[in-house]
């Protein structure tokens, strides 16, 4: 529809591309504006939960993801000293979803898949090295200024969607706050090709310890042959060079799985960790999705998935406004649905995940382990628990909000 003004999307990440593909399928033109010069392939999100697979399946993307990812039918909760505490079988969700498993697939590969699919559509632009510097909106549309290799540019659109992460320029241009807190520690992510599976680990593991918990999971890696990531807490005040120092890195990994020779560490990344939710996901013609709207610690692999859920919800409503003349009040519904579950589920669950894995009181830790063992021993309890942690309950809750 050439008469339509394009929707402007800030951020060429997995959420921005998902918004774009959903708009393209409805014939709505868009322009993605990305400050970076490429899609980064450093270790970031890598878990896709069942309801996300369902959403992508409706638009034909899930088979492409399955071709490249690892299907994970279970995950382990472990104690660093005593080993396996509970094995969670996602297969109990087979009557609740056609995808009773997690899929491990790195977010940059999801971006590649979505970007390739966009080539089938007209009216789609992806502009790299275009950093949004200012945004103005009125009743007729949105105008943005960007910095690019060709100099400053001015672009106009009908709406602007901020999919530009925790430091979102779109959110900063809105009359909203980003309330929450920042953890006192950072997360250190180490990647290695060493096969931890030979020691009995599942493809996804949460390993509790009062001094140094860790999370261990396997993603396909650059060649599809597998890359294991280990996540540790790290001192927020220490210099990155000190945290990345080889002997200290080796000591961390050797500390939970001994090996006679050093581990080959392929990547080392350090992240600040926050728990925040925007006070509103819309302001006139400016809208938020993904990390621009909410950020959380990555334990449980929920953040990227929650952003995907935002994207599908928002694009359905935006299409009704643009194509059918529906009221902007639909954006208020979007805000109520997605912000409510961000607070009730995303924030609560991820905060709880971190609190449990680092529990320092041994009696409370023992009680939590007993609770986990009771859950996996009872199929009904396990189903109820997994409906929540696999994000199905949150999607259902959002749909129930008018």
C-alpha positions in Angstrom: 0.0 0.0 0.0 2.2 2.9 -1.3 -0.2 5.5 0.1 0.6 4.5 3.7 3.3 6.2 5.6 5.9 3.7 6.9 6.0 2.6 10.5 9.4 3.5 11.9 11.1 0.8 14.0 14.2 1.6 16.2 16.4 -1.5 16.6 17.4 -4.3 14.2 17.3 -7.0 16.8 15.0 -10.0 17.1 12.1 -7.9 18.3 12.5 -5.2 15.7 12.6 -7.8 12.9 9.6 -9.6 14.3 7.6 -6.4 14.3 8.8 -5.8 10.8 7.8 -9.2 9.5 4.4 -9.0 11.1 3.8 -5.6 9.5 5.1 -6.8 6.1 2.7 -9.7 6.1 -0.1 -7.3 6.4 1.1 -5.0 3.6 2.2 -2.2 6.0 5.5 -0.5 5.0 8.2 0.1 7.6 11.7 1.3 8.0 14.0 -0.3 10.6 16.7 2.1 12.0 19.7 0.5 13.6 22.7 2.3 15.1 25.1 -0.5 14.6 26.7 -1.6 11.3 25.8 -5.3 11.6 23.9 -7.8 13.6 26.2 -8.8 16.5 26.8 -12.5 17.1 28.2 -12.2 20.6 26.5 -14.5 23.2 23.1 -13.1 24.1 19.7 -14.7 24.4 19.3 -18.2 23.2 16.2 -19.8 24.6 12.8 -20.0 22.8 9.8 -21.1 24.9 6.7 -23.0 23.8 4.2 -20.1 23.3 6.8 -18.2 21.3 7.2 -21.2 19.0 3.4 -21.3 18.6 3.3 -17.6 17.6 6.1 -18.0 15.0 4.5 -21.1 13.7 1.4 -19.1 12.7 3.6 -17.1 10.3 5.7 -20.0 9.1 8.9 -19.2 10.9 9.1 -22.0 13.5 10.1 -24.8 11.0 13.1 -22.6 10.0 14.1 -22.2 13.6 13.8 -25.9 14.3 16.1 -26.6 11.4 18.8 -24.6 13.1 18.2 -25.0 16.8 18.4 -27.7 19.5 15.2 -29.1 20.9 15.4 -29.4 24.7 12.8 -31.6 26.3 14.0 -31.2 29.9 16.2 -29.1 32.1 18.0 -29.7 35.4 18.1 -27.9 38.7 21.3 -28.8 40.4 23.3 -28.1 43.6 26.9 -27.2 43.0 28.1 -29.6 45.8 25.5 -32.4 45.7 24.5 -32.6 42.0 21.1 -33.2 40.5 18.2 -31.9 42.6 15.3 -32.2 40.0 14.8 -33.0 36.4 12.0 -31.1 34.8 10.3 -32.9 31.9 8.6 -30.4 29.5 6.8 -33.3 27.9 4.0 -33.0 30.4 2.9 -29.9 28.5 2.0 -32.0 25.4 -1.7 -31.4 25.9 -1.2 -27.6 26.4 1.1 -26.8 23.4 2.2 -28.5 20.2 5.8 -27.5 21.2 6.3 -29.1 24.7 10.0 -28.2 24.8 12.5 -25.3 24.7 14.4 -24.5 21.5 18.0 -23.4 21.9 18.8 -20.9 19.1 21.0 -17.8 19.4 19.2 -14.5 18.9 21.5 -13.4 16.1 20.5 -16.5 14.1 16.8 -15.6 14.6 17.6 -12.1 13.2 19.2 -13.7 10.2 16.1 -15.9 9.6 13.7 -13.0 9.9 15.8 -10.6 7.8 15.9 -13.2 5.0 12.2 -13.6 5.1 11.7 -9.9 4.7 13.3 -10.1 1.3 10.0 -11.5 0.0 8.1 -8.3 0.7 8.1 -4.8 -0.8 8.0 -1.6 1.3 10.6 -2.9 3.8 13.8 -1.0 4.6 16.5 -2.0 7.0 19.0 0.9 7.5 22.1 0.0 9.4 24.3 2.8 10.9 21.3 5.0 11.3 21.2 6.1 14.9 18.0 7.9 16.1 18.9 11.2 17.8 15.6 13.0 18.2 11.9 12.2 17.7 9.0 14.6 17.3 5.4 13.5 17.0 2.1 15.2 16.3 -1.5 14.1 15.4 -0.4 13.4 11.8 2.7 11.2 12.4 6.2 11.0 13.6 9.4 12.7 12.4 12.9 11.5 13.5 16.4 12.7 13.0 19.1 10.2 12.5 22.9 10.2 12.1 24.1 8.1 9.2 27.3 7.6 7.1 25.7 10.1 4.7 25.2 12.7 7.5 22.1 13.8 9.3 18.7 12.6 7.9 15.1 13.3 8.6 12.6 10.5 8.2 8.8 10.6 8.6 6.4 7.8 9.5 3.0 7.1 10.9 4.1 5.5 14.2 7.4 4.7 15.8 8.1 1.5 17.7 11.0 1.4 20.1 12.7 -2.0 19.9 16.0 -0.4 20.7 16.9 -2.1 24.0 17.3 -1.0 27.6 18.8 2.4 26.7 16.0 3.0 24.2 16.0 6.5 22.6 12.4 6.0 21.8 11.5 5.5 25.5 13.6 8.5 26.5 11.5 10.6 24.0 8.3 9.5 25.7 6.7 10.8 28.9 7.3 7.6 30.8 9.7 6.4 33.6 11.7 3.1 33.7 11.3 2.1 37.3 13.1 -0.8 39.0 16.6 -1.5 40.1 20.1 -2.6 39.0 21.8 -5.6 40.6 25.0 -5.0 42.5 26.7 -7.7 40.5 27.2 -8.3 36.8 26.8 -11.5 34.9 29.9 -13.1 33.3 29.2 -15.3 30.3 31.9 -17.8 29.2 31.6 -19.9 26.0 33.4 -23.2 25.4 33.2 -26.1 22.9 33.9 -28.6 25.7 31.1 -31.1 26.0 29.6 -31.0 29.5 26.9 -33.4 28.4 29.4 -36.3 29.0 29.2 -35.6 32.7 25.4 -36.0 32.8 24.4 -32.4 32.4 21.2 -31.6 30.5 21.3 -29.1 27.7 20.0 -26.5 30.2 21.1 -26.4 33.8 20.6 -24.1 36.8 23.3 -24.8 39.4 22.6 -23.3 42.8 25.3 -22.3 45.3 25.4 -19.7 48.1 28.8 -18.4 47.0 29.0 -18.8 43.3 25.9 -20.1 41.4 26.1 -20.7 37.7 23.9 -21.6 34.7 25.0 -23.9 32.0 23.4 -24.4 28.6 24.2 -25.5 25.1 23.4 -23.6 21.9 24.2 -24.7 18.3 27.2 -22.4 18.0 28.7 -21.0 14.8 29.0 -24.3 13.0 26.0 -26.1 14.5 28.2 -28.6 16.4 27.5 -27.0 19.8 28.7 -24.3 22.1 28.3 -24.4 25.9 27.7 -21.2 27.8 28.4 -20.8 31.5 27.0 -17.9 33.4 28.5 -16.7 36.7 27.9 -13.7 39.0 30.7 -11.1 38.8 31.8 -8.2 41.0 30.2 -5.0 39.7 33.2 -3.0 40.8 36.0 -5.1 39.4 37.6 -4.1 36.1 36.6 -6.3 33.1 40.3 -7.1 32.5 40.6 -8.6 36.0 37.4 -10.6 35.6 38.5 -11.9 32.2 42.0 -12.9 33.5 42.7 -16.4 32.3 43.6 -18.1 35.6 40.5 -16.7 37.3 38.3 -17.7 34.4 39.7 -21.2 34.5 39.2 -21.4 38.3 35.6 -20.5 37.9 34.8 -23.2 35.3 37.0 -25.8 37.0 35.2 -25.0 40.2 32.0 -26.8 39.2 33.4 -29.3 36.7 37.0 -30.4 37.0 39.1 -31.1 34.0 42.8 -32.1 33.8 43.6 -29.6 31.1 42.5 -26.0 30.7 39.1 -25.2 29.1 39.3 -23.5 25.7 37.3 -20.3 26.4 36.0 -19.0 23.0 34.0 -15.9 24.2 34.0 -13.8 27.4 31.2 -11.3 28.0 30.2 -9.2 30.9 26.7 -7.7 31.4 25.1 -5.3 33.8 21.8 -6.8 35.0 18.6 -4.9 35.7 14.9 -5.4 36.6 12.9 -2.5 35.2 9.5 -1.9 33.5 8.4 1.2 31.7 5.5 3.0 33.4 3.6 2.9 30.1 4.2 1.2 26.7 2.7 4.0 24.6 2.7 7.8 24.3 0.7 9.0 21.4 2.3 7.5 18.3 5.3 6.2 20.1 5.2 2.6 21.3 7.6 0.2 23.1 8.3 -3.5 22.8 11.0 -5.8 24.1 13.9 -4.6 26.3 12.9 -1.0 25.6 9.7 -1.7 27.6 11.1 -4.2 30.2 14.5 -5.6 31.2 15.3 -8.5 33.6 18.0 -10.9 34.6 18.4 -13.8 32.1 17.9 -16.7 34.4 15.0 -18.7 32.9 15.5 -17.3 29.4 12.4 -15.1 29.5 13.4 -11.6 28.3 13.6 -12.2 24.6 10.5 -14.3 24.6 8.6 -11.7 26.4 9.7 -9.2 23.7 8.4 -11.5 21.0 5.1 -11.7 22.8 5.0 -7.9 22.9 5.7 -7.8 19.1 2.9 -10.2 18.1 0.4 -8.5 20.4 1.3 -4.9 19.3 1.4 -5.6 15.5 -2.0 -7.1 15.6 -3.4 -4.0 17.2 -1.4 -1.6 15.1 -2.6 -3.2 11.9 -6.2 -2.7 13.1 -5.5 1.0 13.7 -3.7 1.5 10.4 -5.8 -0.7 8.1 -9.2 -0.7 9.7 -9.3 2.7 11.3 -9.6 1.3 14.8 -9.2 3.7 17.8 -5.8 4.4 19.4 -7.4 3.1 22.6 -6.2 -0.3 21.4 -2.7 0.9 22.4 -4.1 1.2 26.0 -5.2 -2.4 25.8 -1.7 -3.4 24.6 -0.2 -1.5 27.5 -2.6 -3.1 30.1 -2.0 -6.6 28.7 1.7 -6.6 28.3 2.7 -4.4 31.1 0.5 -6.3 33.6 2.1 -9.6 32.8 5.6 -8.0 32.7 5.0 -7.1 36.4 3.1 -10.2 37.5 5.1 -12.8 35.6 8.4 -11.6 34.0 9.7 -9.5 36.9 8.4 -11.8 39.7 9.7 -15.0 38.1 13.1 -13.8 37.1 13.7 -12.2 40.5 12.6 -15.4 42.1 14.9 -17.5 39.9 17.9 -15.4 40.9 17.0 -15.5 44.6 16.6 -19.2 44.6 19.8 -20.0 42.8 21.9 -17.9 45.2 20.1 -18.7 48.4 22.5 -18.5 51.3 20.4 -19.9 54.1 21.0 -23.7 54.0 17.7 -24.5 55.7 15.7 -22.4 53.2 17.7 -23.9 50.4 16.9 -27.4 51.6 13.2 -26.6 51.8 13.3 -25.2 48.3 15.0 -28.4 47.0 12.3 -30.5 48.7 9.7 -28.4 47.0 11.2 -29.0 43.6 11.5 -32.7 44.2 7.8 -32.8 45.2 6.9 -30.9 42.1 8.7 -33.3 39.7 7.2 -36.3 41.5 3.6 -35.2 40.9 2.6 -34.8 37.3 -0.2 -32.3 38.0 2.0 -30.1 40.2 4.7 -30.3 37.5 2.3 -29.3 34.8 1.1 -26.3 36.8 4.6 -25.2 37.6 5.8 -25.6 34.0 2.8 -23.6 32.6 4.2 -20.7 34.5 7.9 -21.0 33.9 7.4 -22.0 30.2 5.5 -18.7 29.9 2.2 -20.2 28.8 0.3 -18.9 31.8 1.5 -15.4 31.2 0.3 -15.4 27.6 -3.1 -16.7 28.7 -3.2 -14.0 31.4 -2.5 -11.3 28.9 -5.3 -12.5 26.6 -7.7 -12.3 29.6 -7.2 -8.6 30.1 -9.5 -6.3 28.2 
